[in-house]
Protein backbone atom coordinates (compact mmCIF):
# COMPACT_ATOMS: atom_id res chain seq x y z
CA UNK A 1 0.00 0.00 0.00
CA UNK A 2 1.25 3.45 -0.90
CA UNK A 3 0.16 7.03 -1.21
CA UNK A 4 -0.47 8.59 -4.62
CA UNK A 5 3.12 9.66 -5.33
CA UNK A 6 3.93 8.71 -8.91
CA UNK A 7 7.59 7.98 -8.16
CA UNK A 8 6.71 5.44 -5.45
CA UNK A 9 4.01 3.83 -7.59
CA UNK A 10 6.36 3.57 -10.58
CA UNK A 11 9.16 2.12 -8.44
CA UNK A 12 6.86 -0.49 -6.87
CA UNK A 13 5.51 -1.51 -10.27
CA UNK A 14 9.05 -1.76 -11.64
CA UNK A 15 10.41 -3.87 -8.77
CA UNK A 16 7.24 -5.95 -8.17
CA UNK A 17 5.51 -6.10 -11.59
CA UNK A 18 3.21 -9.02 -10.71
CA UNK A 19 2.09 -7.72 -7.31
CA UNK A 20 -1.16 -5.82 -6.89
CA UNK A 21 -0.65 -2.24 -5.80
CA UNK A 22 -3.11 -0.47 -3.52
CA UNK A 23 -3.22 3.20 -2.68
CA UNK A 24 -4.23 4.57 0.71
CA UNK A 25 -7.81 5.84 1.14
CA UNK A 26 -6.60 8.73 3.32
CA UNK A 27 -4.24 9.87 0.58
CA UNK A 28 -7.05 9.44 -1.96
CA UNK A 29 -9.06 11.98 0.04
CA UNK A 30 -6.06 14.27 0.26
CA UNK A 31 -5.58 14.19 -3.51
CA UNK A 32 -9.20 15.23 -4.04
CA UNK A 33 -8.93 17.99 -1.43
CA UNK A 34 -5.76 19.33 -3.09
CA UNK A 35 -7.70 19.51 -6.35
CA UNK A 36 -10.50 21.39 -4.58
CA UNK A 37 -7.92 23.86 -3.29
CA UNK A 38 -6.20 24.33 -6.66
CA UNK A 39 -9.57 24.87 -8.38
CA UNK A 40 -10.35 27.67 -5.90
CA UNK A 41 -13.11 25.85 -4.01
CA UNK A 42 -11.54 25.70 -0.53
CA UNK A 43 -13.81 28.42 0.91
CA UNK A 44 -16.90 26.70 -0.52
CA UNK A 45 -15.72 23.35 0.86
CA UNK A 46 -15.32 24.82 4.36
CA UNK A 47 -18.52 26.91 4.28
CA UNK A 48 -20.62 25.82 7.30
CA UNK A 49 -23.81 27.21 5.72
CA UNK A 50 -23.50 25.33 2.42
CA UNK A 51 -22.14 21.82 2.77
CA UNK A 52 -22.98 20.69 -0.78
CA UNK A 53 -19.38 20.55 -2.04
CA UNK A 54 -18.31 18.57 1.02
CA UNK A 55 -21.22 16.16 0.52
CA UNK A 56 -20.42 15.64 -3.18
CA UNK A 57 -16.75 15.12 -2.32
CA UNK A 58 -17.56 12.48 0.29
CA UNK A 59 -19.86 10.68 -2.15
CA UNK A 60 -17.07 10.69 -4.76
CA UNK A 61 -14.70 9.21 -2.17
CA UNK A 62 -17.28 6.53 -1.35
CA UNK A 63 -17.06 5.33 -4.96
CA UNK A 64 -13.87 3.54 -3.86
CA UNK A 65 -16.15 1.01 -2.14
CA UNK A 66 -18.56 0.45 -5.04
CA UNK A 67 -18.18 -2.59 -7.33
CA UNK A 68 -15.82 -1.52 -10.12
CA UNK A 69 -18.34 -2.22 -12.90
CA UNK A 70 -20.85 0.15 -11.26
CA UNK A 71 -18.51 3.11 -10.73
CA UNK A 72 -19.01 4.83 -14.13
CA UNK A 73 -22.81 4.63 -13.90
CA UNK A 74 -22.98 5.90 -10.33
CA UNK A 75 -20.43 8.62 -11.04
CA UNK A 76 -22.52 9.76 -14.00
CA UNK A 77 -25.62 9.99 -11.81
CA UNK A 78 -23.69 12.01 -9.25
CA UNK A 79 -22.17 14.31 -11.87
CA UNK A 80 -25.57 14.96 -13.49
CA UNK A 81 -27.00 15.92 -10.09
CA UNK A 82 -24.13 18.25 -9.13
CA UNK A 83 -24.10 22.01 -9.69
CA UNK A 84 -22.43 23.04 -12.95
CA UNK A 85 -19.75 25.11 -11.20
CA UNK A 86 -18.28 21.91 -9.72
CA UNK A 87 -17.44 20.57 -13.19
CA UNK A 88 -13.64 21.09 -12.79
CA UNK A 89 -13.66 18.78 -9.76
CA UNK A 90 -15.76 16.17 -11.55
CA UNK A 91 -13.59 16.34 -14.68
CA UNK A 92 -10.45 15.77 -12.61
CA UNK A 93 -12.04 12.90 -10.70
CA UNK A 94 -13.38 11.25 -13.84
CA UNK A 95 -10.06 11.50 -15.69
CA UNK A 96 -7.95 10.23 -12.80
CA UNK A 97 -10.22 7.82 -10.94
CA UNK A 98 -13.29 6.81 -12.96
CA UNK A 99 -11.80 6.33 -16.40
CA UNK A 100 -8.56 5.49 -14.68
CA UNK A 101 -5.10 6.47 -15.65
CA UNK A 102 -3.62 3.35 -17.17
CA UNK A 103 -0.03 2.89 -16.11
CA UNK A 104 2.10 0.25 -17.78
CA UNK A 105 -0.95 -1.52 -19.16
CA UNK A 106 -2.67 -1.83 -15.78
CA UNK A 107 -5.76 0.09 -14.73
CA UNK A 108 -6.08 0.69 -11.03
CA UNK A 109 -9.09 -0.82 -9.30
CA UNK A 110 -10.98 0.27 -6.22
CA UNK A 111 -11.41 -0.96 -2.66
CA UNK A 112 -14.66 -2.89 -3.11
CA UNK A 113 -13.09 -6.33 -3.46
CA UNK A 114 -10.59 -5.98 -0.61
CA UNK A 115 -11.35 -8.38 2.22
CA UNK A 116 -10.60 -6.97 5.67
MDTraj code that builds the backbone (N, CA, C; nanometers):
import mdtraj as md
import numpy as np

residues = "UNK UNK UNK UNK UNK UNK UNK UNK UNK UNK UNK UNK UNK UNK UNK UNK UNK UNK UNK UNK UNK UNK UNK UNK UNK UNK UNK UNK UNK UNK UNK UNK UNK UNK UNK UNK UNK UNK UNK UNK UNK UNK UNK UNK UNK UNK UNK UNK UNK UNK UNK UNK UNK UNK UNK UNK UNK UNK UNK UNK UNK UNK UNK UNK UNK UNK UNK UNK UNK UNK UNK UNK UNK UNK UNK UNK UNK UNK UNK UNK UNK UNK UNK UNK UNK UNK UNK UNK UNK UNK UNK UNK UNK UNK UNK UNK UNK UNK UNK UNK UNK UNK UNK UNK UNK UNK UNK UNK UNK UNK UNK UNK UNK UNK UNK UNK".split()
xyz = np.array([
    [0.0848, -0.1166, 0.0000],
    [0.0000, 0.0000, 0.0000],
    [0.0896, 0.1232, 0.0000],
    [0.0464, 0.2230, -0.0761],
    [0.1250, 0.3451, -0.0895],
    [0.0332, 0.4660, -0.0976],
    [0.0951, 0.5833, -0.0968],
    [0.0161, 0.7030, -0.1208],
    [0.0075, 0.7218, -0.2725],
    [-0.0276, 0.8378, -0.3193],
    [-0.0474, 0.8589, -0.4621],
    [0.0723, 0.9250, -0.5299],
    [0.1910, 0.9100, -0.4725],
    [0.3116, 0.9659, -0.5326],
    [0.3524, 0.8805, -0.6521],
    [0.3618, 0.9448, -0.7683],
    [0.3930, 0.8709, -0.8907],
    [0.5266, 0.7979, -0.8832],
    [0.6263, 0.8603, -0.8228],
    [0.7588, 0.7976, -0.8157],
    [0.7534, 0.6668, -0.7375],
    [0.6815, 0.6656, -0.6263],
    [0.6708, 0.5437, -0.5453],
    [0.5926, 0.4370, -0.6206],
    [0.4827, 0.4775, -0.6827],
    [0.4010, 0.3825, -0.7591],
    [0.4833, 0.3219, -0.8720],
    [0.5536, 0.4064, -0.9466],
    [0.6356, 0.3569, -1.0576],
    [0.7449, 0.2627, -1.0086],
    [0.8094, 0.2970, -0.8978],
    [0.9156, 0.2119, -0.8435],
    [0.8601, 0.0767, -0.7998],
    [0.7465, 0.0768, -0.7314],
    [0.6856, -0.0494, -0.6869],
    [0.6464, -0.1363, -0.8057],
    [0.5897, -0.0737, -0.9090],
    [0.5510, -0.1506, -1.0274],
    [0.6723, -0.2044, -1.1020],
    [0.7824, -0.1313, -1.0975],
    [0.9049, -0.1763, -1.1638],
    [0.9680, -0.2936, -1.0889],
    [0.9754, -0.2837, -0.9577],
    [1.0405, -0.3867, -0.8767],
    [0.9507, -0.5084, -0.8576],
    [0.8209, -0.4861, -0.8422],
    [0.7244, -0.5946, -0.8175],
    [0.6151, -0.5932, -0.9244],
    [0.6474, -0.6261, -1.0495],
    [0.5512, -0.6103, -1.1592],
    [0.4274, -0.7001, -1.1490],
    [0.4349, -0.8103, -1.0794],
    [0.3210, -0.9020, -1.0706],
    [0.2423, -0.8885, -0.9411],
    [0.2775, -0.7915, -0.8593],
    [0.2088, -0.7718, -0.7312],
    [0.1023, -0.6638, -0.7453],
    [-0.0139, -0.6873, -0.6850],
    [-0.1165, -0.5823, -0.6892],
    [-0.0725, -0.4632, -0.6040],
    [-0.1027, -0.3456, -0.6508],
    [-0.0650, -0.2240, -0.5798],
    [-0.1914, -0.1530, -0.5341],
    [-0.1968, -0.1194, -0.4074],
    [-0.3109, -0.0466, -0.3522],
    [-0.2642, 0.0892, -0.3040],
    [-0.3519, 0.1866, -0.3180],
    [-0.3223, 0.3203, -0.2677],
    [-0.4100, 0.3487, -0.1468],
    [-0.3597, 0.4275, -0.0571],
    [-0.4230, 0.4572, 0.0710],
    [-0.5470, 0.5458, 0.0541],
    [-0.6568, 0.5081, 0.1212],
    [-0.7812, 0.5844, 0.1135],
    [-0.7630, 0.7256, 0.1696],
    [-0.6866, 0.7400, 0.2763],
    [-0.6603, 0.8729, 0.3324],
    [-0.5935, 0.9622, 0.2281],
    [-0.4937, 0.9091, 0.1593],
    [-0.4241, 0.9871, 0.0579],
    [-0.5124, 1.0123, -0.0639],
    [-0.6050, 0.9228, -0.0905],
    [-0.7046, 0.9439, -0.1956],
    [-0.7851, 1.0700, -0.1627],
    [-0.8327, 1.0791, -0.0394],
    [-0.9063, 1.1975, 0.0044],
    [-0.8219, 1.3236, -0.0038],
    [-0.6960, 1.3115, 0.0342],
    [-0.6056, 1.4266, 0.0260],
    [-0.5877, 1.4734, -0.1177],
    [-0.5774, 1.3803, -0.2107],
    [-0.5579, 1.4195, -0.3505],
    [-0.6798, 1.4944, -0.4036],
    [-0.7987, 1.4531, -0.3614],
    [-0.9200, 1.5229, -0.4037],
    [-0.9242, 1.6617, -0.3389],
    [-0.8904, 1.6692, -0.2118],
    [-0.8926, 1.7989, -0.1431],
    [-0.7913, 1.8955, -0.2039],
    [-0.6746, 1.8464, -0.2427],
    [-0.5760, 1.9329, -0.3090],
    [-0.6319, 1.9873, -0.4401],
    [-0.7078, 1.9048, -0.5110],
    [-0.7696, 1.9505, -0.6350],
    [-0.8751, 2.0574, -0.6064],
    [-0.9506, 2.0392, -0.4994],
    [-1.0499, 2.1390, -0.4578],
    [-0.9800, 2.2720, -0.4290],
    [-0.8674, 2.2649, -0.3600],
    [-0.7916, 2.3865, -0.3294],
    [-0.7388, 2.4525, -0.4563],
    [-0.6798, 2.3739, -0.5459],
    [-0.6204, 2.4325, -0.6663],
    [-0.7258, 2.4878, -0.7617],
    [-0.8484, 2.4364, -0.7541],
    [-0.9572, 2.4873, -0.8382],
    [-1.0255, 2.6088, -0.7747],
    [-0.9796, 2.6490, -0.6549],
    [-1.0348, 2.7668, -0.5903],
    [-1.1629, 2.7433, -0.5121],
    [-1.1873, 2.6184, -0.4716],
    [-1.3110, 2.5846, -0.4010],
    [-1.2925, 2.5629, -0.2508],
    [-1.1780, 2.5978, -0.1948],
    [-1.1543, 2.5695, -0.0533],
    [-1.2541, 2.6417, 0.0366],
    [-1.2845, 2.7677, 0.0080],
    [-1.3806, 2.8421, 0.0908],
    [-1.5186, 2.7775, 0.0830],
    [-1.5592, 2.7360, -0.0363],
    [-1.6896, 2.6697, -0.0518],
    [-1.6911, 2.5364, 0.0217],
    [-1.5807, 2.4642, 0.0180],
    [-1.5716, 2.3352, 0.0857],
    [-1.5859, 2.3519, 0.2368],
    [-1.5302, 2.4585, 0.2913],
    [-1.5320, 2.4816, 0.4358],
    [-1.6493, 2.5669, 0.4834],
    [-1.7381, 2.6063, 0.3926],
    [-1.8522, 2.6909, 0.4280],
    [-1.9508, 2.6136, 0.5154],
    [-1.9711, 2.6562, 0.6415],
    [-2.0621, 2.5823, 0.7300],
    [-2.2094, 2.5973, 0.6919],
    [-2.2420, 2.6989, 0.6117],
    [-2.3811, 2.7207, 0.5723],
    [-2.4196, 2.6472, 0.4445],
    [-2.3224, 2.6067, 0.3663],
    [-2.3497, 2.5332, 0.2421],
    [-2.2526, 2.4158, 0.2346],
    [-2.3003, 2.3002, 0.2689],
    [-2.2140, 2.1819, 0.2768],
    [-2.2200, 2.0971, 0.1498],
    [-2.2777, 2.1504, 0.0421],
    [-2.2982, 2.0691, -0.0778],
    [-2.1675, 2.0179, -0.1378],
    [-2.0649, 2.1017, -0.1469],
    [-1.9379, 2.0555, -0.2038],
    [-1.8776, 1.9449, -0.1186],
    [-1.8846, 1.9596, 0.0125],
    [-1.8305, 1.8570, 0.1018],
    [-1.9076, 1.7260, 0.0850],
    [-2.0396, 1.7355, 0.0705],
    [-2.1222, 1.6158, 0.0517],
    [-2.0870, 1.5471, -0.0800],
    [-2.0781, 1.6236, -0.1886],
    [-2.0421, 1.5643, -0.3179],
    [-1.9027, 1.5015, -0.3125],
    [-1.8102, 1.5666, -0.2452],
    [-1.6752, 1.5121, -0.2323],
    [-1.6764, 1.3796, -0.1573],
    [-1.7503, 1.3724, -0.0492],
    [-1.7562, 1.2485, 0.0286],
    [-1.8234, 1.1364, -0.0503],
    [-1.9227, 1.1708, -0.1304],
    [-1.9857, 1.0684, -0.2149],
    [-1.8863, 1.0195, -0.3201],
    [-1.8092, 1.1116, -0.3788],
    [-1.7070, 1.0694, -0.4755],
    [-1.6065, 0.9755, -0.4099],
    [-1.5647, 1.0077, -0.2879],
    [-1.4703, 0.9214, -0.2171],
    [-1.5313, 0.7842, -0.1892],
    [-1.6606, 0.7797, -0.1630],
    [-1.7282, 0.6528, -0.1350],
    [-1.7315, 0.5616, -0.2571],
    [-1.7100, 0.6169, -0.3755],
    [-1.7058, 0.5333, -0.4959],
    [-1.5936, 0.4298, -0.4892],
    [-1.4955, 0.4511, -0.4037],
    [-1.3870, 0.3538, -0.3865],
    [-1.4392, 0.2209, -0.3336],
    [-1.5584, 0.2212, -0.2748],
    [-1.6145, 0.1008, -0.2143],
    [-1.7279, 0.0402, -0.2960],
    [-1.7507, 0.0926, -0.4141],
    [-1.8562, 0.0450, -0.5038],
    [-1.7950, -0.0596, -0.5972],
    [-1.8714, -0.1635, -0.6352],
    [-1.8178, -0.2590, -0.7333],
    [-1.7669, -0.1850, -0.8576],
    [-1.6508, -0.2223, -0.9039],
    [-1.5825, -0.1518, -1.0121],
    [-1.6704, -0.1322, -1.1353],
    [-1.7488, -0.2317, -1.1710],
    [-1.8342, -0.2218, -1.2897],
    [-1.9429, -0.1156, -1.2744],
    [-1.9784, -0.0819, -1.1520],
    [-2.0850, 0.0152, -1.1264],
    [-2.0346, 0.1590, -1.1140],
    [-1.9057, 0.1779, -1.0984],
    [-1.8511, 0.3114, -1.0729],
    [-1.8868, 0.4117, -1.1827],
    [-1.8676, 0.3821, -1.3117],
    [-1.9010, 0.4832, -1.4134],
    [-2.0478, 0.5253, -1.4105],
    [-2.1377, 0.4311, -1.3921],
    [-2.2807, 0.4632, -1.3902],
    [-2.3151, 0.5507, -1.2703],
    [-2.2667, 0.5141, -1.1537],
    [-2.2981, 0.5900, -1.0329],
    [-2.2310, 0.7274, -1.0378],
    [-2.1097, 0.7327, -1.0887],
    [-2.0426, 0.8621, -1.1037],
    [-2.1223, 0.9528, -1.1967],
    [-2.1721, 0.8980, -1.3057],
    [-2.2515, 0.9763, -1.4005],
    [-2.3773, 1.0326, -1.3349],
    [-2.4443, 0.9514, -1.2536],
    [-2.5624, 0.9995, -1.1809],
    [-2.5246, 1.1144, -1.0878],
    [-2.4156, 1.0983, -1.0178],
    [-2.3693, 1.2013, -0.9251],
    [-2.3322, 1.3292, -0.9999],
    [-2.2599, 1.3146, -1.1090],
    [-2.2173, 1.4307, -1.1869],
    [-2.3373, 1.5057, -1.2448],
    [-2.4376, 1.4326, -1.2925],
    [-2.5568, 1.4959, -1.3487],
    [-2.6371, 1.5707, -1.2435],
    [-2.6270, 1.5286, -1.1185],
    [-2.7001, 1.5917, -1.0087],
    [-2.6261, 1.7124, -0.9511],
    [-2.4971, 1.7208, -0.9746],
    [-2.4132, 1.8245, -0.9125],
    [-2.4299, 1.9598, -0.9816],
    [-2.4079, 2.0677, -0.9079],
    [-2.4102, 2.2012, -0.9685],
    [-2.3025, 2.2137, -1.0767],
    [-2.3327, 2.2880, -1.1805],
    [-2.2426, 2.3041, -1.2952],
    [-2.1066, 2.3613, -1.2558],
    [-2.1027, 2.4485, -1.1558],
    [-1.9751, 2.5110, -1.1196],
    [-1.8743, 2.4126, -1.0600],
    [-1.9195, 2.2928, -1.0248],
    [-1.8278, 2.1909, -0.9724],
    [-1.7650, 2.1065, -1.0831],
    [-1.7939, 2.1391, -1.2086],
    [-1.7444, 2.0569, -1.3192],
    [-1.5925, 2.0379, -1.3199],
    [-1.5091, 2.1365, -1.2804],
    [-1.3641, 2.1088, -1.2788],
    [-1.3261, 1.9943, -1.1844],
    [-1.3940, 1.9848, -1.0714],
    [-1.3660, 1.8777, -0.9755],
    [-1.4087, 1.7440, -1.0344],
    [-1.5264, 1.7404, -1.0958],
    [-1.5759, 1.6167, -1.1547],
    [-1.4911, 1.5728, -1.2735],
    [-1.4446, 1.6684, -1.3540],
    [-1.3585, 1.6338, -1.4677],
    [-1.2274, 1.5718, -1.4197],
    [-1.1682, 1.6313, -1.3174],
    [-1.0446, 1.5769, -1.2606],
    [-1.0683, 1.4359, -1.2073],
    [-1.1748, 1.4197, -1.1311],
    [-1.2041, 1.2902, -1.0696],
    [-1.2300, 1.1842, -1.1766],
    [-1.3073, 1.2210, -1.2782],
    [-1.3378, 1.1250, -1.3844],
    [-1.2115, 1.0828, -1.4586],
    [-1.1291, 1.1797, -1.4944],
    [-1.0061, 1.1495, -1.5688],
    [-0.9118, 1.0610, -1.4886],
    [-0.8955, 1.0915, -1.3605],
    [-0.7950, 1.0228, -1.2797],
    [-0.8440, 0.8991, -1.2070],
    [-0.9741, 0.8916, -1.1782],
    [-1.0215, 0.7815, -1.0941],
    [-1.1346, 0.6991, -1.1540],
    [-1.2182, 0.7584, -1.2383],
    [-1.3287, 0.6813, -1.2958],
    [-1.2824, 0.6129, -1.4236],
    [-1.2330, 0.6925, -1.5171],
    [-1.1802, 0.6330, -1.6396],
    [-1.0509, 0.5607, -1.6087],
    [-0.9782, 0.6132, -1.5144],
    [-0.8562, 0.5491, -1.4676],
    [-0.7384, 0.5792, -1.5558],
    [-0.6355, 0.6266, -1.4947],
    [-0.5102, 0.6466, -1.5655],
    [-0.4452, 0.5100, -1.5762],
    [-0.4218, 0.4669, -1.6966],
    [-0.3622, 0.3353, -1.7173],
    [-0.2104, 0.3510, -1.7166],
    [-0.1489, 0.2829, -1.6242],
    [-0.0031, 0.2888, -1.6110],
    [0.0550, 0.1522, -1.6431],
    [0.1428, 0.1499, -1.7394],
    [0.2098, 0.0253, -1.7778],
    [0.1108, -0.0869, -1.8070],
    [0.0019, -0.0510, -1.8742],
    [-0.0948, -0.1517, -1.9158],
    [-0.1901, -0.1981, -1.8083],
    [-0.1796, -0.1395, -1.6874],
    [-0.2673, -0.1828, -1.5783],
    [-0.3529, -0.0665, -1.5320],
    [-0.4835, -0.0912, -1.5253],
    [-0.5756, 0.0089, -1.4732],
    [-0.5942, -0.0184, -1.3254],
    [-0.5911, 0.0852, -1.2465],
    [-0.6078, 0.0691, -1.1028],
    [-0.7532, 0.0402, -1.0696],
    [-0.7747, -0.0480, -0.9736],
    [-0.9088, -0.0819, -0.9300],
    [-0.9530, 0.0038, -0.8133],
    [-1.0530, -0.0459, -0.7403],
    [-1.0981, 0.0270, -0.6222],
    [-1.0925, -0.0646, -0.5011],
    [-1.1523, -0.0223, -0.3918],
    [-1.1408, -0.0960, -0.2661],
    [-1.2518, -0.1974, -0.2436],
    [-1.3489, -0.2053, -0.3341],
    [-1.4665, -0.2893, -0.3112],
    [-1.4316, -0.4349, -0.2841],
    [-1.3382, -0.4900, -0.3573],
    [-1.3086, -0.6331, -0.3457],
    [-1.2048, -0.6679, -0.2397],
    [-1.1572, -0.5699, -0.1660],
    [-1.0594, -0.5983, -0.0610],
    [-1.1300, -0.6596, 0.0586],
    [-1.0789, -0.7709, 0.1052],
    [-1.1352, -0.8381, 0.2220],
    [-1.0566, -0.7935, 0.3442],
    [-1.1271, -0.7423, 0.4447],
    [-1.0598, -0.6966, 0.5666],
    [-1.0517, -0.8079, 0.6679],
])
top = md.Topology()
chain = top.add_chain()
for i, resn in enumerate(residues, 1):
    res = top.add_residue(resn, chain, resSeq=i)
    for name in ("N", "CA", "C"):
        top.add_atom(name, md.element.get_by_symbol(name[0]), res)
traj = md.Trajectory(xyz[None], top)
